[in-house]
Amino acid sequence: MKEKFKKFSQTIVGLTVILAMTLIVSAFTGPSQAPPGGNVSAPLNTSGTTQTKTGKLNFTWFEDYDQPGYYADPGGNSWLYRLYSYDIRSDIFYDRNNTSYYVDPASSSRVNEVQADRVYGFSDIRSPIFYDYNNTSYYIDPNSTSRMNVVNADAVYNPTYAP
């Protein structure tokens, strides 16, 4: 009797497993057509055609396929090769290799060297000392002694001398 009960229970368990697997497999309904028809949107892919997405597309990192050293990281620092005429705005721009150098368009900036054909100061230009570009032994120190090769002046003001 025990042997018959054992075979009967094994048969019931086996049929239950087969029935459960059949129900699980039958629960999935695949798309009725290949994308974009049916119930599935067309995926963004690597094709050469223009693709449009109407909702947001979030990325943590954009990298140049051919030059992985050039990337855009929306959450941090980025390294781009050519910006051409793109409009890039920031509260402050930091040097990539040394963040103690920066340009802050709305305030003070700190840079290692500036080379320009002309410099205009709309309110003022300040430095503790101005050196000659080609020979730093010549300088102007507005707060102390200056050393220049030649000074040509039409008039020199001396506040202690009253004409």
VMD Tcl script that builds the backbone (N, CA, C; Angstrom):
set m [mol new atoms 489]
animate dup $m
set s [atomselect $m all]
$s set {name element resname resid chain x y z} {
  {N N MET 1 A 0.813 -1.194 0.000}
  {CA C MET 1 A 0.000 0.000 0.000}
  {C C MET 1 A 0.862 1.266 0.000}
  {N N LYS 2 A 1.944 1.197 0.793}
  {CA C LYS 2 A 2.846 2.329 0.830}
  {C C LYS 2 A 3.451 2.577 -0.537}
  {N N GLU 3 A 3.757 1.544 -1.241}
  {CA C GLU 3 A 4.385 1.664 -2.571}
  {C C GLU 3 A 3.420 2.334 -3.559}
  {N N LYS 4 A 2.146 2.008 -3.506}
  {CA C LYS 4 A 1.169 2.619 -4.393}
  {C C LYS 4 A 0.979 4.101 -4.059}
  {N N PHE 5 A 0.957 4.425 -2.752}
  {CA C PHE 5 A 0.811 5.816 -2.330}
  {C C PHE 5 A 2.015 6.644 -2.786}
  {N N LYS 6 A 3.201 6.056 -2.692}
  {CA C LYS 6 A 4.428 6.754 -3.102}
  {C C LYS 6 A 4.396 7.049 -4.604}
  {N N LYS 7 A 4.013 6.097 -5.432}
  {CA C LYS 7 A 3.940 6.295 -6.877}
  {C C LYS 7 A 2.847 7.305 -7.228}
  {N N PHE 8 A 1.723 7.213 -6.511}
  {CA C PHE 8 A 0.637 8.156 -6.762}
  {C C PHE 8 A 1.077 9.591 -6.435}
  {N N SER 9 A 1.747 9.804 -5.302}
  {CA C SER 9 A 2.181 11.151 -4.915}
  {C C SER 9 A 3.249 11.678 -5.877}
  {N N GLN 10 A 4.129 10.797 -6.360}
  {CA C GLN 10 A 5.133 11.230 -7.338}
  {C C GLN 10 A 4.468 11.651 -8.646}
  {N N THR 11 A 3.462 10.950 -9.064}
  {CA C THR 11 A 2.737 11.283 -10.285}
  {C C THR 11 A 2.023 12.626 -10.122}
  {N N ILE 12 A 1.401 12.850 -8.988}
  {CA C ILE 12 A 0.693 14.110 -8.728}
  {C C ILE 12 A 1.695 15.273 -8.727}
  {N N VAL 13 A 2.834 15.121 -8.052}
  {CA C VAL 13 A 3.852 16.186 -8.004}
  {C C VAL 13 A 4.360 16.463 -9.411}
  {N N GLY 14 A 4.636 15.434 -10.194}
  {CA C GLY 14 A 5.112 15.608 -11.578}
  {C C GLY 14 A 4.100 16.343 -12.434}
  {N N LEU 15 A 2.829 15.978 -12.353}
  {CA C LEU 15 A 1.788 16.664 -13.122}
  {C C LEU 15 A 1.631 18.117 -12.670}
  {N N THR 16 A 1.789 18.377 -11.373}
  {CA C THR 16 A 1.698 19.740 -10.853}
  {C C THR 16 A 2.828 20.597 -11.405}
  {N N VAL 17 A 4.040 20.049 -11.455}
  {CA C VAL 17 A 5.185 20.793 -11.994}
  {C C VAL 17 A 4.973 21.074 -13.481}
  {N N ILE 18 A 4.488 20.104 -14.230}
  {CA C ILE 18 A 4.238 20.297 -15.666}
  {C C ILE 18 A 3.158 21.358 -15.872}
  {N N LEU 19 A 2.101 21.322 -15.078}
  {CA C LEU 19 A 1.029 22.299 -15.188}
  {C C LEU 19 A 1.546 23.707 -14.835}
  {N N ALA 20 A 2.352 23.822 -13.779}
  {CA C ALA 20 A 2.890 25.126 -13.383}
  {C C ALA 20 A 3.792 25.690 -14.479}
  {N N MET 21 A 4.660 24.880 -15.053}
  {CA C MET 21 A 5.561 25.347 -16.126}
  {C C MET 21 A 4.750 25.774 -17.355}
  {N N THR 22 A 3.713 25.057 -17.676}
  {CA C THR 22 A 2.870 25.409 -18.812}
  {C C THR 22 A 2.201 26.761 -18.576}
  {N N LEU 23 A 1.717 27.012 -17.376}
  {CA C LEU 23 A 1.080 28.283 -17.066}
  {C C LEU 23 A 2.085 29.439 -17.104}
  {N N ILE 24 A 3.293 29.201 -16.604}
  {CA C ILE 24 A 4.314 30.249 -16.605}
  {C C ILE 24 A 4.713 30.608 -18.029}
  {N N VAL 25 A 4.966 29.635 -18.871}
  {CA C VAL 25 A 5.356 29.893 -20.255}
  {C C VAL 25 A 4.215 30.549 -21.029}
  {N N SER 26 A 3.003 30.190 -20.756}
  {CA C SER 26 A 1.852 30.751 -21.460}
  {C C SER 26 A 1.559 32.182 -21.031}
  {N N ALA 27 A 2.056 32.620 -19.874}
  {CA C ALA 27 A 1.766 33.958 -19.374}
  {C C ALA 27 A 2.441 35.035 -20.207}
  {N N PHE 28 A 3.571 34.767 -20.876}
  {CA C PHE 28 A 4.288 35.752 -21.693}
  {C C PHE 28 A 3.646 35.862 -23.064}
  {N N THR 29 A 3.361 37.097 -23.468}
  {CA C THR 29 A 2.843 37.345 -24.805}
  {C C THR 29 A 3.822 38.264 -25.505}
  {N N GLY 30 A 4.470 37.795 -26.516}
  {CA C GLY 30 A 5.437 38.578 -27.261}
  {C C GLY 30 A 4.758 39.632 -28.112}
  {N N PRO 31 A 5.530 40.569 -28.688}
  {CA C PRO 31 A 4.944 41.593 -29.557}
  {C C PRO 31 A 4.269 40.949 -30.765}
  {N N SER 32 A 3.217 41.590 -31.205}
  {CA C SER 32 A 2.465 41.041 -32.328}
  {C C SER 32 A 3.182 41.276 -33.658}
  {N N GLN 33 A 4.038 42.319 -33.728}
  {CA C GLN 33 A 4.797 42.636 -34.937}
  {C C GLN 33 A 6.194 43.075 -34.528}
  {N N ALA 34 A 7.088 43.106 -35.505}
  {CA C ALA 34 A 8.430 43.615 -35.238}
  {C C ALA 34 A 8.371 45.136 -35.043}
  {N N PRO 35 A 9.272 45.708 -34.239}
  {CA C PRO 35 A 9.276 47.166 -34.042}
  {C C PRO 35 A 9.445 47.891 -35.364}
  {N N PRO 36 A 8.861 49.051 -35.570}
  {CA C PRO 36 A 8.084 49.819 -34.612}
  {C C PRO 36 A 6.603 49.492 -34.616}
  {N N GLY 37 A 6.167 48.536 -35.417}
  {CA C GLY 37 A 4.749 48.189 -35.417}
  {C C GLY 37 A 4.377 47.463 -34.143}
  {N N GLY 38 A 3.128 47.175 -33.978}
  {CA C GLY 38 A 2.671 46.438 -32.807}
  {C C GLY 38 A 2.675 47.289 -31.556}
  {N N ASN 39 A 3.100 46.702 -30.454}
  {CA C ASN 39 A 3.031 47.396 -29.176}
  {C C ASN 39 A 4.403 47.838 -28.656}
  {N N VAL 40 A 5.415 47.946 -29.539}
  {CA C VAL 40 A 6.769 48.288 -29.116}
  {C C VAL 40 A 7.277 49.473 -29.929}
  {N N SER 41 A 7.893 50.451 -29.272}
  {CA C SER 41 A 8.483 51.586 -29.969}
  {C C SER 41 A 9.800 51.168 -30.608}
  {N N ALA 42 A 10.187 51.888 -31.666}
  {CA C ALA 42 A 11.463 51.604 -32.319}
  {C C ALA 42 A 12.599 51.967 -31.366}
  {N N PRO 43 A 13.615 51.135 -31.249}
  {CA C PRO 43 A 14.720 51.448 -30.337}
  {C C PRO 43 A 15.686 52.451 -30.962}
  {N N LEU 44 A 16.391 53.205 -30.105}
  {CA C LEU 44 A 17.511 54.014 -30.584}
  {C C LEU 44 A 18.636 53.035 -30.862}
  {N N ASN 45 A 19.271 53.183 -32.004}
  {CA C ASN 45 A 20.312 52.222 -32.352}
  {C C ASN 45 A 21.486 52.923 -33.024}
  {N N THR 46 A 22.403 52.172 -33.566}
  {CA C THR 46 A 23.622 52.731 -34.151}
  {C C THR 46 A 23.503 52.962 -35.648}
  {N N SER 47 A 22.297 53.028 -36.171}
  {CA C SER 47 A 22.136 53.235 -37.610}
  {C C SER 47 A 22.596 54.627 -38.016}
  {N N GLY 48 A 22.818 54.821 -39.310}
  {CA C GLY 48 A 23.256 56.109 -39.825}
  {C C GLY 48 A 22.117 57.077 -40.099}
  {N N THR 49 A 20.882 56.681 -39.850}
  {CA C THR 49 A 19.743 57.555 -40.107}
  {C C THR 49 A 19.434 58.413 -38.889}
  {N N THR 50 A 18.779 59.532 -39.115}
  {CA C THR 50 A 18.385 60.417 -38.021}
  {C C THR 50 A 17.341 59.731 -37.161}
  {N N GLN 51 A 17.487 59.846 -35.850}
  {CA C GLN 51 A 16.557 59.229 -34.919}
  {C C GLN 51 A 16.041 60.299 -33.974}
  {N N THR 52 A 14.798 60.158 -33.557}
  {CA C THR 52 A 14.174 61.155 -32.700}
  {C C THR 52 A 13.619 60.486 -31.461}
  {N N LYS 53 A 13.818 61.137 -30.326}
  {CA C LYS 53 A 13.240 60.672 -29.068}
  {C C LYS 53 A 12.485 61.849 -28.489}
  {N N THR 54 A 11.225 61.656 -28.119}
  {CA C THR 54 A 10.412 62.762 -27.622}
  {C C THR 54 A 10.586 62.989 -26.126}
  {N N GLY 55 A 10.914 61.955 -25.367}
  {CA C GLY 55 A 11.101 62.111 -23.923}
  {C C GLY 55 A 12.558 62.361 -23.586}
  {N N LYS 56 A 12.877 62.356 -22.309}
  {CA C LYS 56 A 14.246 62.561 -21.857}
  {C C LYS 56 A 15.112 61.352 -22.193}
  {N N LEU 57 A 16.381 61.627 -22.401}
  {CA C LEU 57 A 17.367 60.576 -22.614}
  {C C LEU 57 A 18.531 60.917 -21.696}
  {N N ASN 58 A 18.685 60.180 -20.626}
  {CA C ASN 58 A 19.678 60.501 -19.607}
  {C C ASN 58 A 20.930 59.647 -19.775}
  {N N PHE 59 A 22.084 60.304 -19.672}
  {CA C PHE 59 A 23.367 59.615 -19.725}
  {C C PHE 59 A 24.248 60.144 -18.601}
  {N N THR 60 A 25.101 59.325 -18.087}
  {CA C THR 60 A 26.059 59.789 -17.090}
  {C C THR 60 A 27.378 60.171 -17.742}
  {N N TRP 61 A 27.584 59.834 -19.026}
  {CA C TRP 61 A 28.879 60.060 -19.662}
  {C C TRP 61 A 28.698 60.012 -21.175}
  {N N PHE 62 A 29.253 60.997 -21.897}
  {CA C PHE 62 A 29.287 60.985 -23.359}
  {C C PHE 62 A 30.748 60.899 -23.763}
  {N N GLU 63 A 31.098 59.967 -24.612}
  {CA C GLU 63 A 32.498 59.799 -24.999}
  {C C GLU 63 A 32.612 59.739 -26.519}
  {N N ASP 64 A 33.665 60.377 -27.058}
  {CA C ASP 64 A 33.935 60.333 -28.492}
  {C C ASP 64 A 34.308 58.900 -28.867}
  {N N TYR 65 A 33.640 58.339 -29.865}
  {CA C TYR 65 A 33.862 56.947 -30.253}
  {C C TYR 65 A 35.289 56.725 -30.750}
  {N N ASP 66 A 35.798 57.668 -31.563}
  {CA C ASP 66 A 37.128 57.513 -32.141}
  {C C ASP 66 A 38.239 58.011 -31.223}
  {N N GLN 67 A 37.936 58.959 -30.349}
  {CA C GLN 67 A 38.927 59.558 -29.450}
  {C C GLN 67 A 38.386 59.493 -28.021}
  {N N PRO 68 A 38.536 58.371 -27.320}
  {CA C PRO 68 A 37.939 58.256 -25.986}
  {C C PRO 68 A 38.500 59.230 -24.961}
  {N N GLY 69 A 39.605 59.917 -25.291}
  {CA C GLY 69 A 40.139 60.923 -24.379}
  {C C GLY 69 A 39.280 62.175 -24.336}
  {N N TYR 70 A 38.364 62.339 -25.295}
  {CA C TYR 70 A 37.477 63.496 -25.332}
  {C C TYR 70 A 36.093 63.047 -24.890}
  {N N TYR 71 A 35.585 63.692 -23.850}
  {CA C TYR 71 A 34.315 63.263 -23.299}
  {C C TYR 71 A 33.570 64.434 -22.679}
  {N N ALA 72 A 32.289 64.250 -22.473}
  {CA C ALA 72 A 31.456 65.225 -21.770}
  {C C ALA 72 A 30.813 64.492 -20.599}
  {N N ASP 73 A 31.047 64.994 -19.422}
  {CA C ASP 73 A 30.510 64.405 -18.202}
  {C C ASP 73 A 29.563 65.429 -17.571}
  {N N PRO 74 A 28.235 65.295 -17.782}
  {CA C PRO 74 A 27.308 66.297 -17.256}
  {C C PRO 74 A 27.380 66.467 -15.745}
  {N N GLY 75 A 27.846 65.457 -15.036}
  {CA C GLY 75 A 27.902 65.549 -13.585}
  {C C GLY 75 A 29.256 65.961 -13.046}
  {N N GLY 76 A 30.205 66.284 -13.925}
  {CA C GLY 76 A 31.543 66.624 -13.441}
  {C C GLY 76 A 32.338 67.376 -14.473}
  {N N ASN 77 A 33.642 67.102 -14.534}
  {CA C ASN 77 A 34.530 67.770 -15.485}
  {C C ASN 77 A 34.448 67.104 -16.846}
  {N N SER 78 A 34.673 67.875 -17.898}
  {CA C SER 78 A 34.620 67.360 -19.256}
  {C C SER 78 A 35.873 67.769 -20.008}
  {N N TRP 79 A 36.195 67.047 -21.062}
  {CA C TRP 79 A 37.339 67.355 -21.906}
  {C C TRP 79 A 36.880 67.253 -23.354}
  {N N LEU 80 A 36.811 68.408 -24.030}
  {CA C LEU 80 A 36.337 68.462 -25.404}
  {C C LEU 80 A 37.458 68.977 -26.295}
  {N N TYR 81 A 37.519 68.517 -27.544}
  {CA C TYR 81 A 38.592 68.917 -28.443}
  {C C TYR 81 A 38.298 70.259 -29.099}
  {N N ARG 82 A 37.296 70.323 -29.930}
  {CA C ARG 82 A 36.938 71.561 -30.626}
  {C C ARG 82 A 35.517 71.931 -30.275}
  {N N LEU 83 A 35.352 73.169 -29.895}
  {CA C LEU 83 A 34.014 73.634 -29.535}
  {C C LEU 83 A 33.368 74.399 -30.677}
  {N N TYR 84 A 34.163 74.781 -31.689}
  {CA C TYR 84 A 33.680 75.567 -32.818}
  {C C TYR 84 A 32.850 76.736 -32.307}
  {N N SER 85 A 31.603 76.830 -32.693}
  {CA C SER 85 A 30.803 77.988 -32.287}
  {C C SER 85 A 29.712 77.597 -31.292}
  {N N TYR 86 A 29.908 76.506 -30.568}
  {CA C TYR 86 A 28.902 76.112 -29.594}
  {C C TYR 86 A 28.893 77.085 -28.423}
  {N N ASP 87 A 27.776 77.266 -27.839}
  {CA C ASP 87 A 27.606 78.172 -26.711}
  {C C ASP 87 A 27.743 77.350 -25.437}
  {N N ILE 88 A 28.875 77.498 -24.757}
  {CA C ILE 88 A 29.106 76.773 -23.514}
  {C C ILE 88 A 29.190 77.800 -22.399}
  {N N ARG 89 A 28.379 77.625 -21.379}
  {CA C ARG 89 A 28.321 78.584 -20.286}
  {C C ARG 89 A 28.556 77.864 -18.961}
  {N N SER 90 A 29.212 78.587 -18.089}
  {CA C SER 90 A 29.464 78.053 -16.761}
  {C C SER 90 A 29.637 79.214 -15.803}
  {N N ASP 91 A 29.366 78.981 -14.535}
  {CA C ASP 91 A 29.607 80.017 -13.533}
  {C C ASP 91 A 31.104 80.278 -13.403}
  {N N ILE 92 A 31.896 79.214 -13.551}
  {CA C ILE 92 A 33.347 79.319 -13.417}
  {C C ILE 92 A 33.989 78.223 -14.262}
  {N N PHE 93 A 35.111 78.525 -14.894}
  {CA C PHE 93 A 35.847 77.570 -15.719}
  {C C PHE 93 A 37.168 77.249 -15.024}
  {N N TYR 94 A 37.426 75.974 -14.751}
  {CA C TYR 94 A 38.644 75.550 -14.068}
  {C C TYR 94 A 39.636 74.943 -15.055}
  {N N ASP 95 A 40.927 75.088 -14.730}
  {CA C ASP 95 A 41.973 74.411 -15.491}
  {C C ASP 95 A 41.810 72.909 -15.294}
  {N N ARG 96 A 41.952 72.144 -16.359}
  {CA C ARG 96 A 41.734 70.704 -16.291}
  {C C ARG 96 A 42.742 70.013 -15.374}
  {N N ASN 97 A 43.995 70.463 -15.390}
  {CA C ASN 97 A 45.047 69.780 -14.640}
  {C C ASN 97 A 45.346 70.412 -13.280}
  {N N ASN 98 A 44.906 71.652 -13.064}
  {CA C ASN 98 A 45.199 72.335 -11.811}
  {C C ASN 98 A 44.051 73.298 -11.508}
  {N N THR 99 A 43.155 72.905 -10.637}
  {CA C THR 99 A 41.953 73.705 -10.382}
  {C C THR 99 A 42.230 74.967 -9.559}
  {N N SER 100 A 43.483 75.210 -9.183}
  {CA C SER 100 A 43.769 76.491 -8.522}
  {C C SER 100 A 43.809 77.626 -9.545}
  {N N TYR 101 A 43.856 77.287 -10.834}
  {CA C TYR 101 A 43.744 78.277 -11.913}
  {C C TYR 101 A 42.319 78.221 -12.461}
  {N N TYR 102 A 41.680 79.400 -12.589}
  {CA C TYR 102 A 40.287 79.425 -13.024}
  {C C TYR 102 A 39.960 80.777 -13.638}
  {N N VAL 103 A 38.877 80.796 -14.407}
  {CA C VAL 103 A 38.332 82.034 -14.956}
  {C C VAL 103 A 36.889 82.121 -14.483}
  {N N ASP 104 A 36.598 83.186 -13.778}
  {CA C ASP 104 A 35.250 83.439 -13.286}
  {C C ASP 104 A 34.753 84.702 -13.988}
  {N N PRO 105 A 33.915 84.579 -15.030}
  {CA C PRO 105 A 33.495 85.753 -15.807}
  {C C PRO 105 A 32.803 86.840 -14.978}
  {N N ALA 106 A 32.208 86.487 -13.848}
  {CA C ALA 106 A 31.477 87.474 -13.060}
  {C C ALA 106 A 32.285 88.006 -11.884}
  {N N SER 107 A 33.548 87.562 -11.742}
  {CA C SER 107 A 34.314 87.985 -10.573}
  {C C SER 107 A 35.803 87.911 -10.889}
  {N N SER 108 A 36.620 87.676 -9.874}
  {CA C SER 108 A 38.068 87.588 -10.047}
  {C C SER 108 A 38.456 86.237 -10.641}
  {N N SER 109 A 39.556 86.238 -11.381}
  {CA C SER 109 A 40.066 85.020 -12.000}
  {C C SER 109 A 41.529 84.858 -11.637}
  {N N ARG 110 A 42.023 83.636 -11.721}
  {CA C ARG 110 A 43.436 83.373 -11.472}
  {C C ARG 110 A 43.952 82.489 -12.603}
  {N N VAL 111 A 44.909 83.030 -13.370}
  {CA C VAL 111 A 45.514 82.294 -14.468}
  {C C VAL 111 A 47.028 82.384 -14.338}
  {N N ASN 112 A 47.733 81.463 -14.958}
  {CA C ASN 112 A 49.188 81.440 -14.883}
  {C C ASN 112 A 49.800 82.504 -15.779}
  {N N GLU 113 A 49.296 82.644 -16.997}
  {CA C GLU 113 A 49.860 83.610 -17.944}
  {C C GLU 113 A 48.777 84.046 -18.908}
  {N N VAL 114 A 48.807 85.323 -19.260}
  {CA C VAL 114 A 47.891 85.861 -20.254}
  {C C VAL 114 A 48.729 86.519 -21.336}
  {N N GLN 115 A 48.514 86.129 -22.578}
  {CA C GLN 115 A 49.198 86.763 -23.693}
  {C C GLN 115 A 48.147 87.416 -24.573}
  {N N ALA 116 A 48.355 88.712 -24.822}
  {CA C ALA 116 A 47.367 89.449 -25.605}
  {C C ALA 116 A 48.070 90.560 -26.374}
  {N N ASP 117 A 47.530 90.918 -27.530}
  {CA C ASP 117 A 48.072 92.050 -28.283}
  {C C ASP 117 A 47.727 93.366 -27.601}
  {N N ARG 118 A 46.542 93.454 -27.042}
  {CA C ARG 118 A 46.117 94.653 -26.334}
  {C C ARG 118 A 45.328 94.248 -25.106}
  {N N VAL 119 A 45.481 95.020 -24.047}
  {CA C VAL 119 A 44.715 94.796 -22.828}
  {C C VAL 119 A 44.049 96.116 -22.460}
  {N N TYR 120 A 42.760 96.082 -22.279}
  {CA C TYR 120 A 41.997 97.266 -21.893}
  {C C TYR 120 A 41.460 97.055 -20.489}
  {N N GLY 121 A 41.554 98.070 -19.664}
  {CA C GLY 121 A 40.955 98.025 -18.338}
  {C C GLY 121 A 39.838 99.039 -18.292}
  {N N PHE 122 A 38.611 98.581 -18.263}
  {CA C PHE 122 A 37.482 99.506 -18.273}
  {C C PHE 122 A 37.328 100.224 -16.943}
  {N N SER 123 A 37.811 99.635 -15.871}
  {CA C SER 123 A 37.836 100.368 -14.611}
  {C C SER 123 A 39.267 100.465 -14.098}
  {N N ASP 124 A 40.008 99.356 -14.075}
  {CA C ASP 124 A 41.419 99.409 -13.700}
  {C C ASP 124 A 42.116 98.095 -14.027}
  {N N ILE 125 A 43.429 98.149 -14.078}
  {CA C ILE 125 A 44.277 96.965 -14.234}
  {C C ILE 125 A 45.297 97.043 -13.110}
  {N N ARG 126 A 45.399 95.991 -12.310}
  {CA C ARG 126 A 46.263 96.027 -11.143}
  {C C ARG 126 A 47.243 94.858 -11.137}
  {N N SER 127 A 48.424 95.159 -10.642}
  {CA C SER 127 A 49.431 94.140 -10.419}
  {C C SER 127 A 50.412 94.698 -9.408}
  {N N PRO 128 A 50.985 93.864 -8.548}
  {CA C PRO 128 A 51.981 94.381 -7.622}
  {C C PRO 128 A 53.266 94.807 -8.339}
  {N N ILE 129 A 53.521 94.225 -9.517}
  {CA C ILE 129 A 54.712 94.571 -10.285}
  {C C ILE 129 A 54.478 94.194 -11.751}
  {N N PHE 130 A 55.011 94.995 -12.668}
  {CA C PHE 130 A 54.911 94.729 -14.103}
  {C C PHE 130 A 56.316 94.502 -14.636}
  {N N TYR 131 A 56.570 93.339 -15.235}
  {CA C TYR 131 A 57.886 93.008 -15.779}
  {C C TYR 131 A 57.924 93.187 -17.285}
  {N N ASP 132 A 59.127 93.522 -17.797}
  {CA C ASP 132 A 59.366 93.544 -19.237}
  {C C ASP 132 A 59.263 92.115 -19.759}
  {N N TYR 133 A 58.597 91.932 -20.886}
  {CA C TYR 133 A 58.382 90.589 -21.434}
  {C C TYR 133 A 59.688 89.909 -21.833}
  {N N ASN 134 A 60.605 90.669 -22.424}
  {CA C ASN 134 A 61.839 90.071 -22.944}
  {C C ASN 134 A 62.984 90.065 -21.927}
  {N N ASN 135 A 62.926 90.932 -20.918}
  {CA C ASN 135 A 64.020 91.006 -19.963}
  {C C ASN 135 A 63.431 91.385 -18.605}
  {N N THR 136 A 63.288 90.421 -17.720}
  {CA C THR 136 A 62.624 90.666 -16.436}
  {C C THR 136 A 63.482 91.465 -15.457}
  {N N SER 137 A 64.703 91.836 -15.850}
  {CA C SER 137 A 65.466 92.729 -14.969}
  {C C SER 137 A 64.937 94.164 -15.080}
  {N N TYR 138 A 64.096 94.443 -16.085}
  {CA C TYR 138 A 63.415 95.735 -16.209}
  {C C TYR 138 A 61.979 95.553 -15.733}
  {N N TYR 139 A 61.546 96.438 -14.843}
  {CA C TYR 139 A 60.218 96.292 -14.262}
  {C C TYR 139 A 59.712 97.626 -13.744}
  {N N ILE 140 A 58.398 97.674 -13.511}
  {CA C ILE 140 A 57.766 98.824 -12.869}
  {C C ILE 140 A 57.067 98.293 -11.634}
  {N N ASP 141 A 57.460 98.827 -10.501}
  {CA C ASP 141 A 56.839 98.471 -9.227}
  {C C ASP 141 A 56.189 99.738 -8.688}
  {N N PRO 142 A 54.875 99.922 -8.868}
  {CA C PRO 142 A 54.220 101.173 -8.480}
  {C C PRO 142 A 54.332 101.498 -6.988}
  {N N ASN 143 A 54.598 100.521 -6.159}
  {CA C ASN 143 A 54.664 100.748 -4.723}
  {C C ASN 143 A 56.100 100.899 -4.219}
  {N N SER 144 A 57.076 100.810 -5.131}
  {CA C SER 144 A 58.469 100.846 -4.684}
  {C C SER 144 A 59.349 101.376 -5.801}
  {N N THR 145 A 60.552 100.855 -5.897}
  {CA C THR 145 A 61.515 101.283 -6.904}
  {C C THR 145 A 61.269 100.538 -8.202}
  {N N SER 146 A 61.446 101.227 -9.324}
  {CA C SER 146 A 61.296 100.618 -10.644}
  {C C SER 146 A 62.619 100.708 -11.384}
  {N N ARG 147 A 62.828 99.804 -12.335}
  {CA C ARG 147 A 64.046 99.819 -13.133}
  {C C ARG 147 A 63.640 99.749 -14.590}
  {N N MET 148 A 64.000 100.836 -15.335}
  {CA C MET 148 A 63.682 100.906 -16.756}
  {C C MET 148 A 64.934 101.346 -17.502}
  {N N ASN 149 A 64.997 101.038 -18.770}
  {CA C ASN 149 A 66.147 101.406 -19.586}
  {C C ASN 149 A 66.108 102.891 -19.924}
  {N N VAL 150 A 65.004 103.371 -20.476}
  {CA C VAL 150 A 64.843 104.775 -20.853}
  {C C VAL 150 A 63.431 105.198 -20.500}
  {N N VAL 151 A 63.290 106.433 -20.004}
  {CA C VAL 151 A 61.971 106.994 -19.747}
  {C C VAL 151 A 61.885 108.303 -20.510}
  {N N ASN 152 A 60.898 108.432 -21.379}
  {CA C ASN 152 A 60.627 109.671 -22.096}
  {C C ASN 152 A 59.329 110.221 -21.553}
  {N N ALA 153 A 59.381 111.437 -21.048}
  {CA C ALA 153 A 58.174 112.028 -20.485}
  {C C ALA 153 A 58.111 113.491 -20.887}
  {N N ASP 154 A 56.921 113.947 -21.298}
  {CA C ASP 154 A 56.729 115.361 -21.612}
  {C C ASP 154 A 56.608 116.172 -20.328}
  {N N ALA 155 A 56.026 115.583 -19.317}
  {CA C ALA 155 A 55.884 116.273 -18.035}
  {C C ALA 155 A 55.938 115.232 -16.931}
  {N N VAL 156 A 56.544 115.582 -15.830}
  {CA C VAL 156 A 56.608 114.704 -14.668}
  {C C VAL 156 A 55.990 115.459 -13.499}
  {N N TYR 157 A 55.057 114.835 -12.840}
  {CA C TYR 157 A 54.379 115.468 -11.705}
  {C C TYR 157 A 55.111 115.091 -10.436}
  {N N ASN 158 A 55.428 116.083 -9.623}
  {CA C ASN 158 A 56.051 115.869 -8.330}
  {C C ASN 158 A 55.199 116.599 -7.310}
  {N N PRO 159 A 54.497 115.863 -6.437}
  {CA C PRO 159 A 53.569 116.528 -5.512}
  {C C PRO 159 A 54.292 117.376 -4.472}
  {N N THR 160 A 55.580 117.151 -4.234}
  {CA C THR 160 A 56.306 117.966 -3.244}
  {C C THR 160 A 56.823 119.276 -3.857}
  {N N TYR 161 A 56.802 119.361 -5.136}
  {CA C TYR 161 A 57.300 120.565 -5.839}
  {C C TYR 161 A 56.093 121.378 -6.298}
  {N N ALA 162 A 56.027 122.602 -5.889}
  {CA C ALA 162 A 54.921 123.469 -6.301}
  {C C ALA 162 A 55.497 124.602 -7.137}
  {N N PRO 163 A 55.138 124.702 -8.400}
  {CA C PRO 163 A 55.706 125.781 -9.245}
  {C C PRO 163 A 55.202 127.157 -8.903}
}
mol reanalyze $m
mol bondsrecalc $m
mol representation Tube
mol addrep $m
